Amino acid sequence: MLLKDEVQMLRRIPLFSGVEPAKLKLLAFTSDRVGYRAGEVLFHQGDSGDAAYVVLTGRAEILVDSPTGQYKIAEVENNAIVGEIAILCDVARTATVRAVTAVEALRIRKEHFIKLLTDFPEITIEVMRVLADRLSHTTSELTAARSRARQAE
């Protein structure tokens, strides 16, 4: 794919819609376009957080390890970002991400992702929105699970 086509593709992603074309060109140039077949893992829980991924096409599931095995906590698709928590918190991966269908993604290395957040506060705000939405969803699920557990007692 040509660099100008990648820039156009990046502009369609809400996370990058406010970024000027010259910076998107740099992002496209410094990022890696990666592909995964259904069932392939983008990264494993516990891996070091070396990159964030923007899902361009396809669907992936977010899995966490538990004493009883892996548990699916979410599914993501086009324009979703994954892997950013390990970068932002400087911790190991908090979940495994596995392709459900064929997935094409943009792999943004840690140093480029941090620079992007530093240079573009609007991207930082969008990432915060994504994280806040995930936290809200998780809180709702925990509340529902606790309510079901109390009713079962």
C-alpha positions in Angstrom: 0.0 0.0 0.0 1.3 3.5 -0.8 2.1 5.9 2.0 -0.7 8.3 0.9 -3.2 5.5 1.0 -2.1 4.6 4.5 -2.5 8.3 5.5 -6.0 8.3 4.1 -6.8 5.1 6.0 -5.4 6.6 9.3 -7.6 9.7 8.8 -10.7 7.5 8.9 -9.7 6.2 12.4 -11.4 8.4 15.0 -8.3 8.3 17.2 -6.2 10.0 14.5 -8.9 12.1 12.7 -7.6 15.4 14.2 -3.9 14.8 13.4 -2.4 16.8 10.5 -1.5 14.8 7.4 2.3 15.4 7.7 2.2 13.7 11.2 0.0 10.9 9.9 2.5 10.3 7.1 5.3 10.0 9.8 3.1 7.7 11.8 2.4 5.5 8.8 6.1 5.5 8.0 7.2 4.5 11.5 4.5 2.0 12.2 4.2 -1.6 11.0 1.3 -3.0 9.1 0.7 -6.5 10.4 -1.7 -9.3 9.6 -3.0 -12.2 11.6 -5.1 -15.2 10.6 -8.1 -16.3 12.7 -6.9 -17.9 15.9 -3.5 -16.2 15.8 -2.4 -14.2 18.9 -1.4 -10.5 18.6 0.2 -10.7 22.1 -0.1 -12.7 25.3 -1.0 -11.6 28.8 2.3 -11.1 30.7 4.3 -10.1 27.6 6.2 -6.8 27.8 4.2 -3.8 26.4 6.3 -2.9 23.4 3.6 -1.6 21.0 0.0 -0.6 20.7 -2.2 -2.0 17.9 -5.0 -0.3 15.9 -7.3 -2.8 14.4 -7.8 -1.8 10.8 -10.0 -4.7 9.6 -11.3 -7.8 11.3 -12.3 -8.8 14.8 -10.2 -9.8 17.8 -11.1 -11.1 21.3 -9.6 -9.9 24.6 -8.9 -12.8 26.9 -7.7 -12.8 30.5 -6.2 -15.8 32.4 -7.9 -17.0 35.5 -7.4 -20.0 37.8 -10.1 -21.8 35.7 -8.7 -20.9 32.3 -9.0 -18.1 29.9 -12.0 -15.8 30.1 -13.2 -13.6 27.2 -13.9 -10.2 28.5 -14.5 -8.3 25.2 -14.3 -8.3 21.4 -12.9 -5.4 19.3 -13.1 -4.6 15.6 -12.3 -1.9 13.1 -10.6 1.3 14.5 -10.2 -0.2 18.0 -6.9 0.3 19.8 -5.5 -2.5 22.0 -2.2 -2.9 23.9 -2.1 0.7 25.1 -2.5 0.0 28.8 0.8 -1.8 29.0 2.5 1.2 27.4 0.7 3.9 29.5 1.1 2.1 32.8 4.6 0.6 31.9 3.4 -2.9 33.0 3.2 -6.3 31.4 0.3 -7.0 29.0 -2.9 -7.2 31.1 -4.7 -9.5 28.6 -4.2 -11.7 25.5 -5.5 -10.5 22.2 -6.4 -13.2 19.6 -7.8 -12.7 16.1 -11.3 -14.1 15.7 -11.3 -13.4 12.0 -8.4 -12.3 9.8 -7.1 -9.1 11.3 -5.1 -6.3 9.7 -3.6 -3.9 12.2 -1.2 -1.1 12.6 1.5 -1.8 15.2 2.8 1.4 16.8 6.0 1.0 18.7 6.0 2.3 22.3 8.3 5.2 21.7 6.2 6.4 18.7 3.0 6.0 20.6 4.3 8.0 23.6 5.5 10.8 21.2 2.1 10.8 19.5 0.4 11.3 22.8 2.9 14.1 23.8 2.5 15.9 20.5 -1.3 15.6 20.1 -3.4 16.1 23.3 -6.5 15.3 21.3 -5.3 11.8 20.8 -4.5 11.6 24.5 -8.1 12.6 25.2 -9.5 10.0 22.8 -7.3 7.3 24.4 -8.6 8.4 27.9 -12.2 8.1 26.5 -11.5 4.6 25.3 -10.0 3.6 28.7 -12.9 5.3 30.6 -15.4 3.5 28.5 -13.7 0.1 29.2 -13.6 0.9 33.0 -17.3 1.8 33.0 -18.2 -1.4 31.1 -16.0 -3.5 33.5 -17.6 -1.8 36.6 -21.1 -2.5 35.3 -20.2 -6.2 34.7 -18.7 -6.5 38.2 -21.8 -4.9 39.7 -24.0 -7.3 37.8 -21.9 -10.3 38.8 -21.9 -9.3 42.5 -25.7 -8.9 42.4 -26.1 -12.4 40.8 -23.8 -13.9 43.4 -25.7 -12.3 46.3 -29.0 -13.6 44.9 -27.6 -17.1 44.6 -26.6 -17.2 48.3 
